[in-house]
Amino acid sequence: MLFNTIDFGIFLPIVLLLYWTLFRGSIKLQNLFLIAVSYLFYSFWDWRFLSLIVFSSAVDFTVGHFMGKFESKKSRKWLLVFSLISNFGILFVFKYYNFFVDTFVETFQLFGSSFNHTSWQIILPVGISFYTFQTVSYTIDIYRNKIKPTKDIVSFFAFVAFFPQLVAGPIERAANLLPQFQKKRFFQKEKNTDGLRLILGGLFKKMVIADNCAIFVNSIFENYQDASGSTLFFGAVFFAFQIYGDFSGYSDIAIGSSRLLGFDLMKNFNFPYLAQNVGDFWRRWHISLSTWFRDYLYIPLGGNRVGKARFVFNIFVVFLVSGLWHGANKTFIVWGGIHALFILPVFFLKFKIDDTGNRVIPSWRQLYNIGSTFLLVVFAWIFFRAPSMTDALHYVSGLFSSSFFSKPNIPGTGAALLLLYMIVEWFQRNREHLMDIGFIKSKWLRYGIYYFVLFCIFYFAGEVQPFIYFQF
């Protein structure tokens, strides 16, 4: 079930009505109801994969339970290993088996050897990377004595399956979200109002920005051989806005829907295209994933408290694994490696961020920092979007040809819209989200903005596109 469809427009109000009326008197009943509707929500894709969510929930609840009972570090470690093997083993089979087998065969073919092998026809379960990382962090945090295991199996199953963020995040930590399932929720007007604003802004990002960009992007990337270098450049730029509008739009709708249910999810995007270096970009982009890798991979490897060579190794491990997390394709791994290369100078040269404060117009230095960072990120997105390394390299080759200085064949209205959108983001950069306009005292002006955004959604929405991150 997509957030930007009539189905969800019917589903969510019915869930809210029953949740705040029929089930509001009992936390357990509310949680059981959330489990039921979350499983129903997921079933719209493929009900058969519900068993994987139930299995992961059962494994990690059980592991957490026994880990809390055992004091022996060795016993606790074996329980953690069991959790990691169970969760990542399933993830490997469904997402990476064919990739690693094919890569293994291709490697040996380079040396003249050949193998007979059969690739499995495997359907990738929607959201498996997201809920796997969420459940695994629970057992790791218990092992580290950062949290206590819960005894409430209902709240834990609801925490894992919570439908707003089940299939594309944010990847929540048990320390933040799980306690919210264990205490009474109240219908709060202010929280609900902000939730609706988030949903409205998310739908605008997805349906007006991302879906319209997708039409141009798909045309360019599918026919890049016939496009000029300047057109290829704007194809990559439009993809940068497509994936941003698509993913941050999903996150806004997920966070907004959660607030309507009385929950607070973590912020997942913080105006990333206003970043002033690549390190700053990763503090603003997909925050729940970047902080996950920071806490559960980068810091355990030693972080930056090691020698320079080991530090470079740690950076590359984190970004290469991050690329692999996104998909079983060499292009994603290269995308991660490119970001590792881009971020190293930030650490070694100690780039500083020029505080924008409440400036109406950015300084020339800030414009340079933002613009140069954006161009680096756009270049890396080419590898993320291209279907293969061959396509990516040919695309880059065409981009840096003499035709780069020719007139681009782009939709002028679309380019103007993206520029206007970035101007709005600049003025909203110190607020929680794009539609955080509660500070406007004039009720008429606020509602005028709401209705204008609704008008744009209904009249300028592009053809419905699936959310990009559902494939991860």
C-alpha positions as CSV (number, residue, x, y, z in Angstrom):
1,M,0.0,0.0,0.0
2,L,1.5,3.3,-1.1
3,F,1.2,6.4,1.0
4,N,0.3,8.4,-2.1
5,T,-2.8,6.4,-3.1
6,I,-6.5,6.4,-2.4
7,D,-6.1,3.1,-0.6
8,F,-3.9,4.7,2.1
9,G,-6.2,7.8,2.1
10,I,-9.0,5.4,3.2
11,F,-6.9,3.1,5.4
12,L,-5.3,5.8,7.7
13,P,-8.6,7.6,8.7
14,I,-10.3,4.3,9.5
15,V,-7.3,3.2,11.6
16,L,-7.2,6.5,13.4
17,L,-11.0,6.4,14.1
18,L,-10.9,2.9,15.6
19,Y,-7.6,3.6,17.4
20,W,-8.8,6.7,19.2
21,T,-12.3,5.5,19.9
22,L,-12.8,1.8,20.2
23,F,-9.3,1.0,21.6
24,R,-8.3,4.2,23.4
25,G,-9.1,2.8,26.8
26,S,-6.3,0.1,26.8
27,I,-2.7,0.3,25.8
28,K,-2.6,-3.4,25.1
29,L,-5.6,-3.3,22.9
30,Q,-4.2,-0.4,21.0
31,N,-0.9,-2.3,20.5
32,L,-2.7,-5.4,19.4
33,F,-4.7,-3.3,17.0
34,L,-1.5,-1.7,15.6
35,I,0.0,-5.2,15.1
36,A,-3.1,-6.3,13.2
37,V,-3.3,-3.2,10.9
38,S,0.4,-3.2,10.4
39,Y,0.3,-6.8,9.2
40,L,-2.7,-5.9,7.0
41,F,-0.7,-2.9,5.6
42,Y,2.3,-5.1,4.8
43,S,0.0,-7.8,3.2
44,F,-0.9,-5.4,0.4
45,W,2.5,-6.2,-1.0
46,D,2.8,-9.9,-0.3
47,W,1.2,-11.6,2.8
48,R,3.6,-14.5,2.5
49,F,6.6,-12.4,3.8
50,L,4.7,-11.6,7.0
51,S,6.3,-14.8,8.3
52,L,9.7,-13.2,8.1
53,I,8.6,-10.2,10.2
54,V,7.0,-12.5,12.8
55,F,10.1,-14.7,12.8
56,S,12.5,-11.7,13.4
57,S,10.2,-10.4,16.1
58,A,10.1,-13.8,17.9
59,V,13.8,-14.4,17.6
60,D,14.9,-11.0,19.0
61,F,12.2,-10.9,21.7
62,T,13.4,-14.4,22.9
63,V,17.1,-13.5,22.6
64,G,16.5,-10.3,24.5
65,H,14.6,-12.2,27.2
66,F,17.3,-14.8,27.8
67,M,20.1,-12.2,27.5
68,G,18.5,-10.3,30.4
69,K,18.6,-13.5,32.5
70,F,22.1,-14.6,31.8
71,E,25.1,-12.8,33.5
72,S,27.7,-14.8,31.7
73,K,29.3,-12.7,29.0
74,K,30.0,-15.8,27.0
75,S,26.4,-16.9,27.1
76,R,25.2,-13.4,26.2
77,K,27.6,-13.3,23.3
78,W,26.3,-16.6,21.9
79,L,22.8,-15.3,22.1
80,L,23.8,-12.1,20.2
81,V,25.6,-14.2,17.6
82,F,22.4,-16.3,17.2
83,S,20.4,-13.1,16.6
84,L,22.8,-11.7,14.1
85,I,23.0,-15.0,12.1
86,S,19.3,-15.4,12.1
87,N,18.5,-11.9,11.0
88,F,21.4,-11.3,8.6
89,G,21.2,-14.8,7.3
90,I,17.6,-14.2,6.1
91,L,18.7,-10.8,4.7
92,F,21.6,-12.4,2.8
93,V,19.5,-15.2,1.2
94,F,16.8,-12.9,0.0
95,K,18.9,-9.9,-1.0
96,Y,22.5,-10.9,-1.6
97,Y,22.7,-14.6,-2.5
98,N,22.6,-14.3,-6.2
99,F,24.9,-11.2,-6.2
100,F,27.7,-12.9,-4.3
101,V,27.4,-16.2,-6.3
102,D,27.5,-14.3,-9.6
103,T,30.4,-12.2,-8.4
104,F,32.3,-15.3,-7.3
105,V,31.8,-16.9,-10.7
106,E,32.8,-13.8,-12.6
107,T,36.0,-13.5,-10.5
108,F,37.1,-17.0,-11.3
109,Q,36.2,-16.5,-15.0
110,L,38.8,-13.8,-15.1
111,F,41.4,-16.5,-14.4
112,G,40.0,-18.9,-17.0
113,S,37.9,-21.1,-14.7
114,S,34.2,-21.7,-15.1
115,F,31.5,-23.0,-12.9
116,N,28.0,-24.3,-13.5
117,H,25.6,-22.5,-11.3
118,T,21.9,-21.6,-11.1
119,S,20.6,-18.3,-9.9
120,W,17.6,-18.5,-7.6
121,Q,14.5,-16.6,-8.6
122,I,14.0,-14.7,-5.3
123,I,11.5,-12.0,-4.7
124,L,12.9,-9.3,-2.4
125,P,10.6,-8.8,0.6
126,V,9.6,-5.1,0.9
127,G,11.4,-3.3,3.8
128,I,13.5,-6.3,4.9
129,S,16.6,-4.1,5.3
130,F,14.8,-1.6,7.5
131,Y,13.1,-3.9,10.0
132,T,16.1,-6.2,10.1
133,F,18.4,-3.3,11.2
134,Q,15.7,-2.2,13.7
135,T,15.4,-5.6,15.4
136,V,19.2,-6.3,15.4
137,S,19.9,-2.9,17.2
138,Y,17.6,-4.1,20.0
139,T,19.6,-7.2,20.8
140,I,22.9,-5.3,20.4
141,D,21.8,-2.6,22.8
142,I,20.8,-5.2,25.4
143,Y,24.1,-6.9,25.0
144,R,25.9,-3.6,25.6
145,N,23.7,-3.0,28.6
146,K,22.3,0.2,27.1
147,I,18.7,-1.0,27.5
148,K,16.8,-3.6,29.4
149,P,14.9,-6.3,27.6
150,T,11.2,-5.8,27.5
151,K,8.8,-8.4,29.0
152,D,5.9,-7.1,27.0
153,I,5.7,-9.2,23.9
154,V,2.8,-7.3,22.4
155,S,4.5,-4.0,22.6
156,F,7.7,-5.5,21.1
157,F,5.8,-7.0,18.1
158,A,4.1,-3.7,17.6
159,F,7.5,-1.9,17.7
160,V,8.9,-4.1,14.9
161,A,5.8,-4.1,12.7
162,F,4.7,-0.4,13.2
163,F,3.2,0.3,9.8
164,P,4.1,4.0,9.2
165,Q,7.9,3.2,9.2
166,L,7.8,-0.6,8.5
167,V,8.9,-0.6,4.9
168,A,11.2,2.4,4.5
169,G,12.1,3.7,7.9
170,P,13.1,5.8,9.7
171,I,15.1,2.9,11.3
172,E,14.1,3.4,14.9
173,R,16.0,2.4,18.1
174,A,14.2,0.5,20.8
175,A,15.4,3.0,23.3
176,N,13.4,5.7,21.6
177,L,10.3,4.0,20.1
178,L,9.7,0.9,22.3
179,P,8.9,2.8,25.5
180,Q,6.3,4.7,23.6
181,F,4.3,1.5,23.1
182,Q,4.4,0.9,26.8
183,K,2.8,4.1,28.0
184,K,-0.6,5.7,27.5
185,R,-0.9,7.8,24.4
186,F,-3.1,10.9,24.3
187,F,-4.9,12.7,21.5
188,Q,-3.0,16.0,21.3
189,K,-4.2,18.8,19.0
190,E,-0.8,20.3,18.5
191,K,0.9,17.0,17.7
192,N,-1.9,16.0,15.4
193,T,-1.7,19.4,13.6
194,D,2.0,19.0,13.1
195,G,1.4,15.4,11.9
196,L,-1.0,16.7,9.2
197,R,1.6,19.3,8.1
198,L,4.2,16.6,7.8
199,I,1.9,14.5,5.7
200,L,1.0,17.4,3.5
201,G,4.7,18.4,2.9
202,G,5.6,14.7,2.3
203,L,2.9,14.3,-0.3
204,F,4.1,17.5,-2.0
205,K,7.7,16.3,-2.1
206,K,6.7,12.9,-3.4
207,M,3.9,13.7,-5.9
208,V,4.9,17.1,-7.2
209,I,8.7,17.0,-6.9
210,A,9.8,13.4,-7.1
211,D,7.2,11.9,-9.5
212,N,7.5,14.8,-12.0
213,C,11.3,14.5,-11.9
214,A,11.0,10.8,-12.5
215,I,9.5,11.3,-15.9
216,F,12.5,13.3,-17.1
217,V,15.1,11.2,-15.2
218,N,13.8,7.9,-16.6
219,S,13.9,9.3,-20.2
220,I,17.5,10.5,-19.8
221,F,19.0,7.4,-18.1
222,E,17.3,5.1,-20.5
223,N,18.5,7.0,-23.5
224,Y,21.7,8.6,-22.3
225,Q,23.6,7.7,-25.5
226,D,21.5,10.2,-27.4
227,A,21.7,13.1,-24.9
228,S,24.2,16.0,-24.8
229,G,26.6,16.4,-21.8
230,S,24.6,19.3,-20.5
231,T,21.3,17.3,-20.7
232,L,23.0,14.4,-18.9
233,F,24.1,16.9,-16.2
234,F,20.6,18.0,-15.6
235,G,19.4,14.4,-15.7
236,A,21.6,13.7,-12.7
237,V,20.4,16.9,-11.0
238,F,16.8,16.0,-11.5
239,F,17.5,12.5,-10.1
240,A,19.1,14.1,-7.0
241,F,15.8,15.9,-6.4
242,Q,13.7,12.8,-7.3
243,I,15.4,10.6,-4.7
244,Y,15.3,13.4,-2.1
245,G,11.7,14.2,-2.7
246,D,10.8,10.5,-2.8
247,F,12.6,9.4,0.3
248,S,12.3,12.4,2.5
249,G,8.6,12.6,1.4
250,Y,8.1,9.1,2.6
251,S,9.8,9.8,5.9
252,D,7.7,12.9,6.4
253,I,4.5,11.0,5.8
254,A,5.7,8.2,8.1
255,I,6.6,10.6,10.9
256,G,3.4,12.6,10.4
257,S,1.2,9.4,10.5
258,S,3.0,8.3,13.6
259,R,2.2,11.6,15.3
260,L,-1.5,11.1,14.5
261,L,-1.2,7.9,16.5
262,G,0.6,9.5,19.4
263,F,4.2,8.5,18.5
264,D,7.3,10.5,17.9
265,L,9.8,9.1,15.3
266,M,13.3,10.4,14.8
267,K,14.0,13.0,12.2
268,N,15.4,11.4,9.1
269,F,16.3,14.3,6.8
270,N,17.5,17.8,7.7
271,F,17.6,19.8,4.5
272,P,20.6,17.8,3.1
273,Y,21.1,19.8,-0.1
274,L,22.0,22.8,2.1
275,A,25.0,20.9,3.4
276,Q,28.4,22.6,3.2
277,N,30.5,19.5,2.9
278,V,30.0,15.8,2.3
279,G,30.4,15.1,6.1
280,D,27.7,17.6,6.7
281,F,25.5,16.0,4.0
282,W,25.7,12.6,5.8
283,R,24.6,14.3,9.1
284,R,21.5,15.5,7.2
285,W,20.7,12.6,4.8
286,H,19.0,9.4,6.0
287,I,20.0,10.2,9.5
288,S,18.5,7.0,11.0
289,L,20.8,4.8,8.7
290,S,23.9,6.9,9.0
291,T,23.7,7.0,12.8
292,W,23.0,3.2,12.8
293,F,26.3,2.6,10.9
294,R,28.1,5.1,13.2
295,D,27.0,3.4,16.4
296,Y,27.1,-0.3,15.3
297,L,29.9,-0.4,12.8
298,Y,32.1,2.7,12.7
299,I,32.6,3.2,16.4
300,P,33.2,-0.6,17.1
301,L,35.9,-0.5,14.4
302,G,37.6,2.2,16.3
303,G,36.1,5.3,14.7
304,N,38.6,8.2,14.4
305,R,40.5,7.2,17.6
306,V,43.0,5.1,15.6
307,G,45.9,5.7,13.2
308,K,45.4,7.4,9.9
309,A,45.6,4.2,7.8
310,R,43.1,2.4,10.1
311,F,40.8,5.5,10.0
312,V,40.8,5.4,6.2
313,F,40.0,1.7,6.4
314,N,37.1,2.3,8.8
315,I,35.6,5.0,6.6
316,F,35.8,2.8,3.5
317,V,34.3,-0.2,5.3
318,V,31.3,1.9,6.6
319,F,30.6,3.5,3.2
320,L,31.1,0.3,1.2
321,V,28.8,-1.6,3.5
322,S,26.3,1.3,3.3
323,G,26.4,1.0,-0.4
324,L,25.8,-2.7,-0.2
325,W,22.9,-2.2,2.2
326,H,21.1,-0.2,-0.6
327,G,21.3,-3.0,-3.1
328,A,23.0,-6.1,-4.5
329,N,24.7,-4.3,-7.3
330,K,28.2,-3.1,-7.9
331,T,26.9,0.4,-8.7
332,F,25.8,0.9,-5.1
333,I,29.1,-0.3,-3.7
334,V,30.9,2.2,-6.0
335,W,28.5,4.9,-4.9
336,G,29.5,4.2,-1.3
337,G,33.2,4.2,-2.2
338,I,32.8,7.6,-4.0
339,H,31.3,9.1,-0.9
340,A,34.2,7.6,1.2
341,L,36.7,9.4,-1.1
342,F,34.7,12.6,-0.9
343,I,34.4,12.6,2.9
344,L,38.1,11.9,3.7
345,P,39.3,15.4,2.9
346,V,36.6,16.8,5.3
347,F,38.3,15.0,8.2
348,F,41.9,15.4,7.2
349,L,41.6,19.1,6.2
350,K,39.2,19.8,9.0
351,F,36.6,21.6,6.8
352,K,34.5,24.0,8.9
353,I,30.9,24.8,8.4
354,D,30.0,28.5,8.0
355,D,27.0,29.1,10.2
356,T,24.1,30.5,8.2
357,G,22.3,31.7,11.3
358,N,19.2,33.6,10.3
359,R,20.7,35.1,7.1
360,V,18.2,36.0,4.4
361,I,20.8,35.5,1.6
362,P,23.7,33.1,1.9
363,S,27.2,34.6,1.7
364,W,29.4,33.8,-1.3
365,R,31.4,31.4,0.8
366,Q,28.3,29.6,1.9
367,L,27.0,29.5,-1.7
368,Y,30.3,28.0,-2.8
369,N,30.3,25.4,0.0
370,I,26.6,24.4,-0.7
371,G,27.0,24.4,-4.5
372,S,30.3,22.4,-4.6
373,T,28.9,19.8,-2.1
374,F,25.7,19.5,-4.1
375,L,27.7,18.8,-7.3
376,L,29.8,16.1,-5.6
377,V,26.6,14.4,-4.3
378,V,25.0,14.7,-7.8
379,F,28.0,13.1,-9.4
380,A,27.8,10.1,-7.0
381,W,24.0,9.8,-7.6
382,I,24.8,8.8,-11.3
383,F,26.3,5.5,-10.0
384,F,23.3,5.0,-7.7
385,R,20.8,5.4,-10.5
386,A,22.6,3.7,-13.3
387,P,21.5,0.0,-13.8
388,S,25.1,-1.2,-14.3
389,M,28.7,0.0,-14.0
390,T,28.9,0.0,-17.8
391,D,26.0,2.3,-18.0
392,A,27.3,4.5,-15.2
393,L,30.8,4.9,-16.9
394,H,29.3,5.6,-20.3
395,Y,27.0,8.2,-18.7
396,V,29.9,9.9,-17.0
397,S,31.9,9.8,-20.2
398,G,29.0,11.5,-22.1
399,L,28.6,14.0,-19.3
400,F,32.2,15.2,-19.5
401,S,32.2,15.5,-23.3
402,S,32.4,18.7,-25.3
403,S,28.6,18.8,-25.6
404,F,28.5,19.7,-21.9
405,F,28.6,23.4,-23.0
406,S,25.7,23.0,-25.4
407,K,22.1,24.0,-24.7
408,P,20.4,21.3,-22.5
409,N,17.2,19.8,-23.5
410,I,15.3,20.1,-20.2
411,P,11.9,21.1,-19.0
412,G,12.3,24.8,-18.1
413,T,9.3,24.9,-15.8
414,G,10.6,21.9,-13.9
415,A,14.0,23.5,-13.4
416,A,12.4,26.7,-12.2
417,L,10.3,24.7,-9.7
418,L,13.3,23.0,-8.3
419,L,15.1,26.3,-7.8
420,L,12.0,27.8,-6.1
421,Y,11.8,24.7,-3.9
422,M,15.4,25.1,-2.8
423,I,14.7,28.8,-1.9
424,V,11.8,27.7,0.3
425,E,14.1,25.1,2.0
426,W,16.7,27.8,2.6
427,F,14.1,29.9,4.5
428,Q,12.8,26.9,6.4
429,R,16.3,25.5,7.2
430,N,16.1,26.3,10.9
431,R,12.7,24.7,11.4
432,E,11.7,21.1,11.9
433,H,10.4,20.4,8.4
434,L,9.3,22.0,5.2
435,M,5.7,22.7,6.3
436,D,6.6,23.8,9.8
437,I,4.7,27.2,9.5
438,G,3.0,27.3,12.8
439,F,5.1,30.5,13.5
440,I,2.9,32.4,11.0
441,K,0.4,34.3,13.2
442,S,-2.1,35.0,10.4
443,K,-4.5,32.1,10.3
444,W,-5.6,33.2,6.8
445,L,-2.0,33.1,5.5
446,R,-1.3,29.7,7.0
447,Y,-4.4,28.1,5.6
448,G,-3.8,29.9,2.3
449,I,-0.4,28.1,2.1
450,Y,-2.0,24.7,3.0
451,Y,-4.6,25.1,0.3
452,F,-2.0,26.2,-2.2
453,V,0.1,23.1,-1.5
454,L,-3.0,20.9,-1.8
455,F,-3.8,22.6,-5.1
456,C,-0.3,21.8,-6.4
457,I,-0.7,18.2,-5.3
458,F,-4.0,17.7,-7.1
459,Y,-3.1,19.6,-10.2
460,F,0.6,19.1,-10.7
461,A,1.2,15.6,-9.4
462,G,3.2,13.4,-11.7
463,E,2.2,9.8,-12.7
464,V,2.2,7.7,-9.6
465,Q,5.6,6.1,-9.0
466,P,6.6,3.5,-6.4
467,F,8.8,4.8,-3.6
468,I,12.5,4.2,-4.6
469,Y,13.6,2.9,-1.2
470,F,11.0,0.2,-1.2
471,Q,13.5,-1.9,-3.3
472,F,16.0,-1.8,-0.4
